[in-house]
Amino acid sequence: MKQKLWAAARATTVEEFNRHMAELKEANILAFQWLSTNPISEWNRCAFREGLKCDILLNNLCESFNSTIVGARQKCILTILEQLRDYLMCRMATRREAASTWKNKAVARLCHAKWAGGFIFQVITCTQDQLVVNLGDICCSCKQFQLSGIPCGHALACIYSRNLNVYEYVDSFYKKESYEKTYAPIIYQMPHPDRWPNARQNVILPSLFKQMPGRPKKARRREAGELPATNEPRTKARRFNMIMHCRNCKQPGYYYSGCKEVIIPTPRKPRAKPRDEVATSSTQSPTLRITRSRSCRGAGSGTQP
């Protein structure tokens, strides 16, 4: 069901989205009803606006930023701002230097493109799917070209069939010139706070804080059903994608404490002897056997004539 959900979220056309939602409805009607209550513009690509040139479905950018400022979040306001300024200053300088060594590259998918005239093409994929590509209007029937601003595999097949330059059909947001303009401004350095004018005046005090019981949590609070990160230390066994069974009735879905059947008492196992007693008995038993054998032989020899 998880794969059906992601397939519906990644669908770029309304027809493909409706087909995946019908499959999800057959698999789980409750999941289909819950998704129907959420606006599709927040989680489905076919409802995204084309002018944004962004088809990202996750918030990895926010998580990366939060993981970067973990050490600074626990400090006072001025220290937080100073560490953020220092981090951004170094990052922009590094990105600015890296952009100067970029080279333009592209990867194409194998599709059969037929030229209809002008900038219009008909593309047949390996699955015998038929699409229409218009390089003049920068659009394709799959809508991936319009959403991301990067030529999809169908558009690349058309571009290569006419020996055109792929770089001209990439949106300006992704070009080297736009990247250089993004990191062109310089964040200048600052002296130590002791050298600021009117230093140590109008001190910003931290907000009131109430110490709560227990160890303070530093990790992000995860949503219900969200899997933990793979790099976290495993202090206990994970129970994701596992079906628990009752040890009383052997039925799935609940534990022994929630079982409604008649509780069958489990026989207790005999208590094992401590190691000291086992070791003592093992060392004494050969001596006792030897003594008994000698006494028996002595008694027997005395009775013989």
C-alpha positions as CSV (number, residue, x, y, z in Angstrom):
1,M,0.0,0.0,0.0
2,K,2.9,2.3,0.6
3,Q,4.1,1.9,-3.0
4,K,0.6,2.7,-4.2
5,L,0.6,5.9,-2.1
6,W,3.9,7.1,-3.5
7,A,2.9,6.2,-7.0
8,A,-0.2,8.4,-6.7
9,A,1.9,11.2,-5.2
10,R,4.5,11.1,-8.0
11,A,1.9,11.1,-10.8
12,T,2.3,14.1,-13.0
13,T,-1.0,13.8,-15.0
14,V,-4.6,13.6,-13.8
15,E,-5.2,10.4,-15.6
16,E,-2.3,8.6,-14.0
17,F,-3.3,10.0,-10.6
18,N,-6.8,8.7,-10.9
19,R,-5.6,5.3,-11.9
20,H,-3.3,5.0,-8.9
21,M,-6.0,6.3,-6.6
22,A,-8.4,3.6,-7.9
23,E,-5.7,0.9,-7.1
24,L,-5.3,2.4,-3.6
25,K,-9.1,2.3,-3.1
26,E,-9.2,-1.4,-3.8
27,A,-6.3,-2.1,-1.5
28,N,-7.5,0.0,1.5
29,I,-10.7,2.1,1.5
30,L,-9.8,3.9,4.7
31,A,-6.6,5.2,3.3
32,F,-8.4,6.4,0.2
33,Q,-11.0,8.2,2.3
34,W,-8.3,9.9,4.4
35,L,-6.3,11.0,1.4
36,S,-9.5,12.4,-0.2
37,T,-9.9,14.8,2.7
38,N,-6.5,16.4,2.0
39,P,-6.1,18.9,-0.8
40,I,-4.1,17.3,-3.6
41,S,-2.2,20.6,-4.2
42,E,-0.2,19.8,-1.0
43,W,1.0,16.3,-1.9
44,N,0.5,15.5,-5.6
45,R,2.6,16.6,-8.5
46,C,-0.2,16.9,-11.0
47,A,-1.6,19.7,-8.9
48,F,1.6,21.7,-8.5
49,R,2.0,25.1,-10.2
50,E,4.2,24.9,-13.2
51,G,5.8,28.3,-12.7
52,L,7.6,27.2,-9.5
53,K,9.9,24.7,-11.4
54,C,10.0,22.5,-8.4
55,D,8.5,19.0,-8.1
56,I,10.0,18.0,-4.7
57,L,7.6,16.1,-2.4
58,L,9.7,16.0,0.8
59,N,11.1,18.6,3.2
60,N,14.7,17.3,3.2
61,L,15.9,20.9,2.9
62,C,14.4,21.9,6.2
63,E,15.7,18.8,7.9
64,S,19.2,19.5,6.6
65,F,19.1,23.0,7.9
66,N,17.8,21.9,11.3
67,S,20.6,19.3,11.6
68,T,23.2,22.0,10.9
69,I,22.0,24.3,13.6
70,V,21.6,21.7,16.3
71,G,24.6,22.9,18.3
72,A,23.6,26.5,18.0
73,R,20.0,26.2,19.0
74,Q,20.8,25.7,22.7
75,K,22.8,29.0,23.0
76,C,21.7,32.6,23.5
77,I,20.3,34.7,20.7
78,L,23.5,36.6,19.8
79,T,25.6,33.5,19.8
80,I,23.0,31.8,17.5
81,L,23.0,34.7,15.0
82,E,26.8,34.8,15.0
83,Q,27.2,31.1,14.3
84,L,24.6,31.3,11.6
85,R,26.4,34.2,10.0
86,D,29.7,32.4,10.1
87,Y,28.2,29.3,8.6
88,L,26.5,31.1,5.8
89,M,29.6,33.2,5.0
90,C,31.7,30.1,4.6
91,R,29.1,28.2,2.7
92,M,28.5,31.0,0.1
93,A,32.2,31.3,-0.4
94,T,32.6,27.6,-1.0
95,R,29.6,27.4,-3.4
96,R,30.8,30.5,-5.3
97,E,34.2,28.8,-5.8
98,A,32.7,25.5,-6.8
99,A,30.4,27.1,-9.4
100,S,33.4,28.4,-11.3
101,T,34.5,24.8,-12.2
102,W,31.1,23.5,-13.4
103,K,30.6,21.9,-16.8
104,N,27.3,21.4,-18.5
105,K,26.2,17.8,-18.8
106,A,23.0,16.0,-19.5
107,V,21.7,12.4,-19.6
108,A,19.0,11.2,-22.0
109,R,16.6,8.3,-22.0
110,L,16.0,6.1,-25.0
111,C,12.8,7.1,-26.8
112,H,11.7,7.0,-30.4
113,A,10.9,10.6,-31.5
114,K,9.0,11.4,-34.7
115,W,9.1,15.0,-36.0
116,A,5.7,16.4,-37.0
117,G,6.9,19.8,-38.0
118,G,8.2,23.0,-36.4
119,F,8.9,22.2,-32.8
120,I,6.2,19.5,-32.4
121,F,7.2,15.9,-32.0
122,Q,5.5,12.6,-31.3
123,V,7.3,10.3,-28.9
124,I,6.8,6.6,-28.4
125,T,8.4,5.1,-25.3
126,C,9.6,1.5,-24.7
127,T,6.2,0.7,-23.1
128,Q,4.4,1.8,-26.3
129,D,3.2,4.9,-24.6
130,Q,2.6,7.8,-27.0
131,L,3.2,11.4,-26.0
132,V,3.4,14.9,-27.6
133,V,6.3,17.2,-27.1
134,N,6.4,20.9,-28.1
135,L,9.9,22.3,-27.7
136,G,8.6,25.8,-28.7
137,D,6.3,26.0,-25.7
138,I,8.6,23.9,-23.4
139,C,5.9,21.4,-22.7
140,C,5.4,17.6,-22.8
141,S,2.3,15.5,-22.2
142,C,3.8,13.9,-19.1
143,K,4.1,17.4,-17.5
144,Q,7.5,16.6,-16.0
145,F,9.1,19.1,-18.4
146,Q,6.8,21.9,-17.1
147,L,7.0,21.1,-13.4
148,S,10.8,20.7,-13.0
149,G,12.1,23.0,-15.8
150,I,14.5,20.2,-16.9
151,P,13.9,18.3,-20.2
152,C,12.3,15.0,-19.5
153,G,13.4,11.8,-21.3
154,H,10.8,12.4,-24.0
155,A,12.0,16.0,-24.6
156,L,15.6,14.9,-24.7
157,A,14.8,12.3,-27.4
158,C,13.3,15.1,-29.5
159,I,16.2,17.4,-28.9
160,Y,18.8,14.8,-29.8
161,S,16.9,13.8,-32.9
162,R,17.3,17.3,-34.4
163,N,20.8,17.8,-33.1
164,L,19.8,20.8,-30.9
165,N,21.6,22.1,-27.8
166,V,20.1,20.6,-24.6
167,Y,21.4,23.5,-22.5
168,E,19.1,26.0,-24.2
169,Y,16.0,24.1,-23.1
170,V,16.9,24.0,-19.4
171,D,15.2,26.6,-17.3
172,S,17.3,29.5,-16.3
173,F,16.9,28.6,-12.6
174,Y,19.2,25.6,-13.1
175,K,21.9,27.3,-15.2
176,K,25.3,28.2,-14.0
177,E,24.7,31.9,-14.4
178,S,21.7,31.8,-12.0
179,Y,23.7,29.8,-9.5
180,E,26.5,32.3,-9.5
181,K,24.1,35.2,-9.0
182,T,22.6,33.3,-6.0
183,Y,26.0,33.1,-4.2
184,A,27.4,36.4,-5.6
185,P,26.7,38.5,-2.5
186,I,29.3,38.4,0.2
187,I,28.6,38.1,3.9
188,Y,31.3,40.2,5.5
189,Q,33.2,39.3,8.7
190,M,32.6,41.0,12.0
191,P,34.8,41.8,14.9
192,H,34.5,40.3,18.4
193,P,31.4,41.5,20.4
194,D,33.8,43.2,22.8
195,R,34.8,45.6,20.0
196,W,31.3,46.6,19.1
197,P,30.2,50.1,19.9
198,N,28.3,50.3,23.2
199,A,29.3,46.8,23.9
200,R,27.6,45.0,26.8
201,Q,24.7,47.4,26.8
202,N,21.1,46.6,26.2
203,V,21.8,42.9,26.9
204,I,19.2,40.6,25.4
205,L,18.2,38.2,28.2
206,P,17.1,34.7,27.4
207,S,13.4,33.8,27.8
208,L,12.1,32.2,30.9
209,F,12.8,28.5,31.0
210,K,11.2,25.9,33.2
211,Q,13.3,22.8,33.8
212,M,11.1,19.7,33.0
213,P,11.7,16.3,34.6
214,G,13.8,13.8,32.7
215,R,16.6,14.1,30.1
216,P,16.0,16.9,27.6
217,K,15.3,15.7,24.0
218,K,17.5,16.9,21.2
219,A,16.2,14.8,18.4
220,R,13.3,15.9,16.2
221,R,9.9,14.6,17.2
222,R,8.8,12.1,14.5
223,E,5.3,11.7,13.2
224,A,3.2,8.7,14.0
225,G,4.3,5.7,11.9
226,E,7.5,7.4,10.7
227,L,10.5,5.1,10.6
228,P,13.6,6.1,12.7
229,A,16.8,7.1,11.0
230,T,19.2,4.4,10.0
231,N,22.2,6.0,11.7
232,E,20.5,6.2,15.1
233,P,21.9,3.8,17.8
234,R,19.5,0.8,18.2
235,T,18.9,0.6,21.9
236,K,15.8,-1.7,21.5
237,A,14.3,-3.9,18.9
238,R,12.3,-2.2,16.2
239,R,8.7,-3.3,15.7
240,F,7.9,-1.7,12.4
241,N,6.3,-3.9,9.8
242,M,6.0,-6.7,12.4
243,I,2.8,-8.5,13.3
244,M,2.7,-9.2,17.0
245,H,0.9,-12.4,18.3
246,C,-0.7,-13.2,21.6
247,R,1.1,-16.0,23.4
248,N,-2.1,-17.2,24.9
249,C,-4.4,-17.7,21.8
250,K,-1.7,-17.3,19.1
251,Q,-3.9,-14.7,17.3
252,P,-2.3,-11.6,15.6
253,G,-3.0,-8.0,16.5
254,Y,-2.7,-7.8,20.3
255,Y,-0.6,-8.9,23.2
256,Y,-1.2,-11.3,26.1
257,S,-2.5,-8.5,28.3
258,G,-5.3,-7.7,25.9
259,C,-6.4,-11.2,25.2
260,K,-10.1,-11.8,25.7
261,E,-9.9,-15.6,25.6
262,V,-9.6,-17.9,28.6
263,I,-6.2,-17.5,30.1
264,I,-4.4,-20.8,29.9
265,P,-1.8,-21.0,32.7
266,T,1.6,-21.9,31.4
267,P,3.4,-24.6,33.4
268,R,6.4,-23.3,35.2
269,K,9.7,-24.8,34.3
270,P,11.6,-26.6,37.1
271,R,14.1,-24.4,38.7
272,A,17.7,-25.2,37.7
273,K,20.3,-25.8,40.3
274,P,22.8,-23.1,41.0
275,R,26.2,-23.6,39.5
276,D,27.9,-23.9,42.9
277,E,25.7,-26.9,43.8
278,V,26.1,-28.5,40.4
279,A,29.9,-28.2,40.7
280,T,29.9,-29.5,44.3
281,S,27.8,-32.6,43.4
282,S,29.9,-33.3,40.3
283,T,33.1,-33.3,42.3
284,Q,31.8,-35.3,45.2
285,S,30.0,-38.1,43.4
286,P,33.1,-40.0,42.1
287,T,34.5,-40.1,45.7
288,L,31.3,-41.4,47.1
289,R,31.1,-44.1,44.4
290,I,34.7,-45.2,45.1
291,T,34.1,-45.4,48.8
292,R,31.0,-47.4,48.4
293,S,32.7,-49.8,46.0
294,R,35.6,-50.4,48.4
295,S,33.3,-51.0,51.4
296,C,31.2,-53.4,49.5
297,R,34.3,-55.4,48.3
298,G,35.6,-55.5,51.9
299,A,32.3,-56.7,53.3
300,G,32.1,-59.3,50.6
301,S,35.6,-60.7,51.1
302,G,35.0,-61.0,54.9
303,T,31.9,-63.3,54.4
304,Q,33.7,-65.7,52.1
305,P,35.1,-68.9,53.7
